[in-house]
Amino acid sequence: MLRIEIDMFSGRPNPTWLVTEDEEVKRVLGLASEARGAVTEPGEGYTGLGFREVRIATMLDDADSGRELTMPFALGSSGASDTKVSGEIARKLIEAMPIRSEVRLLEHALTPLDAKLRDVALEWMDLTARMPAPPESLPSPPPAPPKPGSNPLISTIHDPKCDKCEYEVSKFNPAFWNTSATQPYNNCYNYARNWRTNTFAQPGRAHGAMTSTMACNTVTTAAMADGLKHRCECLPATQFPRRLMALVIAPGWDYHWYRHQREGFWAHKPGGTAARNFDSNGVVITNPETCARGPYTNFCSYFYAGKSVVIN
């Protein structure tokens, strides 16, 4: 039995399905085994916003993957030595995705498998393939502000967009998020709120207001049910620590959040991938409105999140 996942979303769960028939399992593993240059370890290629790879894992502790094929593995990844064949196999798996909806998974409540999702997955896959390769080295981030007071990890700053508002900025600390016990289970909403829940948190879920419609107004309403406030609706000092977050949308399909950091840049965590401070082109993010965001084309707004904001 195989579990197949298209790693493509940032907020909502990725499209995921099971292959249970022995003959189909053998066929999929055979294709991968015969084209070893098409196979990589998960996370070896592009890890930005949009389509990243198709991940295959066995569900059995005694499964024979054959020909020393290491589990889990990825296809359709830019990290493959043979990207052409890798993409062709991944595309075949994605094209067959809608017929796999009969075996219901928990993820299907938020991400149902259908023809529309199949088509957008293929569209995003093509979009990623056309993206320029990121630079070999990242540019230096903006200089850090003056040293903070008592807490070396967090500072209070004035919001230049709002006359009387202040909020807190934290030192960029990706090591907190990028561990095997944390990274797969926390998404962009967790990171932007700075709250590790290990539940792949969804806007509004903690308060019965979650939405399945991926648009600025609906995701905003859901997030505000958790307690977020529009930027310039000043939060009192009693809400320390207060965060500045930014919301963007892949229209109809997904959402993504960013958080302002003490170093002056913005950082984010696309889905179950690593937290980082650079955009889809490998450029340090100084403005979430103008950074490279792949299919997340709609910039929505900025929000404050005080300590009373509860997410799940």
TAZIRA-V682964 format. One record per residue. N is the residue number from 1. PHI is phi in degrees with one decimal (NA if undefined). Layout:
n:phi
N:PHI
N:PHI
This chain:
n:phi
1:NA
2:-116.4
3:-108.2
4:-115.8
5:-134.4
6:-90.3
7:-80.8
8:-145.7
9:-96.3
10:-109.0
11:-100.3
12:-77.0
13:-61.2
14:-67.3
15:-59.5
16:-141.2
17:-152.2
18:-112.4
19:-112.0
20:-106.2
21:-77.2
22:-57.4
23:-64.9
24:-70.7
25:-59.0
26:-62.9
27:-64.4
28:-62.8
29:-66.8
30:-65.6
31:-59.0
32:-68.7
33:-66.5
34:-78.5
35:-126.6
36:-61.1
37:-68.5
38:-86.9
39:-101.9
40:-135.1
41:-74.6
42:-55.8
43:84.0
44:-81.8
45:-109.4
46:-58.5
47:-128.4
48:-85.0
49:-77.2
50:102.7
51:-62.7
52:-116.0
53:-174.2
54:-107.9
55:-106.0
56:-123.6
57:-140.9
58:-84.5
59:-100.8
60:-117.9
61:-82.8
62:-122.6
63:-74.5
64:-101.8
65:-77.3
66:79.2
67:53.2
68:58.1
69:-79.0
70:-80.2
71:-103.5
72:-74.5
73:-139.0
74:-126.7
75:-126.0
76:70.6
77:-94.5
78:-70.1
79:-83.4
80:-71.3
81:-72.9
82:-117.1
83:-67.9
84:-65.1
85:-66.6
86:-58.3
87:-67.2
88:-64.0
89:-67.9
90:-60.3
91:-62.2
92:-61.8
93:-64.8
94:-66.4
95:-60.0
96:-88.5
97:-56.2
98:-58.5
99:-74.0
100:-91.3
101:-73.8
102:-67.9
103:-90.1
104:-79.7
105:-117.1
106:-58.8
107:-62.4
108:-70.3
109:-64.5
110:-101.6
111:-132.5
112:-68.7
113:-84.9
114:-150.4
115:-64.9
116:-64.0
117:-66.5
118:-57.4
119:-66.2
120:-71.9
121:-63.2
122:-67.3
123:-64.5
124:-67.4
125:-61.2
126:-65.9
127:-63.1
128:-63.3
129:-63.4
130:-87.2
131:-70.9
132:-67.9
133:-66.3
134:-66.5
135:-63.9
136:-66.4
137:-131.6
138:-82.6
139:-66.3
140:-68.4
141:-71.0
142:-57.9
143:-62.2
144:-71.0
145:-69.8
146:-55.2
147:-58.9
148:-75.4
149:-81.2
150:-77.7
151:-97.8
152:-72.3
153:-105.4
154:-143.5
155:-136.7
156:-102.3
157:-128.0
158:-81.2
159:-82.3
160:-66.1
161:-87.6
162:-135.0
163:-53.5
164:-114.9
165:-96.4
166:-129.8
167:-153.5
168:-104.6
169:-122.4
170:-105.2
171:-62.8
172:-61.0
173:-136.5
174:-63.0
175:-61.0
176:-62.1
177:-94.2
178:-97.2
179:-116.1
180:-65.5
181:-85.8
182:-122.9
183:-55.3
184:-71.5
185:-108.2
186:-134.4
187:-117.9
188:-63.8
189:-68.5
190:-58.3
191:-65.1
192:-63.4
193:-75.9
194:60.1
195:-146.1
196:-80.3
197:-107.0
198:58.6
199:-123.7
200:50.8
201:-54.7
202:-119.9
203:-54.1
204:86.8
205:-63.0
206:-65.4
207:-125.3
208:66.1
209:-127.7
210:-66.9
211:-118.8
212:-105.3
213:-97.5
214:-91.0
215:-145.8
216:-55.8
217:-68.0
218:-74.0
219:-69.6
220:-60.6
221:-59.8
222:-63.8
223:-66.9
224:-70.2
225:-64.9
226:-77.3
227:117.6
228:-63.7
229:-122.7
230:-62.2
231:-55.8
232:82.3
233:-87.1
234:-56.6
235:-97.8
236:-70.7
237:-60.9
238:-66.8
239:-90.5
240:-54.8
241:-86.2
242:-102.2
243:-110.5
244:-106.2
245:-119.4
246:-129.4
247:-115.1
248:-130.3
249:-133.4
250:-91.4
251:-50.0
252:84.6
253:-128.3
254:-164.0
255:-124.4
256:-153.3
257:-123.3
258:-124.5
259:-129.6
260:-75.1
261:-110.6
262:-65.8
263:-70.5
264:104.5
265:-92.5
266:-110.5
267:-130.7
268:-160.6
269:-142.5
270:-66.8
271:56.5
272:-87.6
273:-87.3
274:-74.0
275:-69.1
276:-155.0
277:-117.2
278:-125.4
279:-92.1
280:-69.2
281:-100.5
282:79.8
283:-102.5
284:-57.4
285:-85.7
286:-103.3
287:-150.6
288:-67.2
289:-73.6
290:-116.7
291:-71.2
292:-71.3
293:-129.0
294:58.2
295:-77.2
296:-86.1
297:-84.1
298:-97.1
299:-85.9
300:-94.1
301:-174.1
302:-108.6
303:-142.5
304:-100.3
305:-130.5
306:-88.2
307:-65.9
308:-80.4
309:-71.6
310:-110.6
311:-125.0
312:-155.0
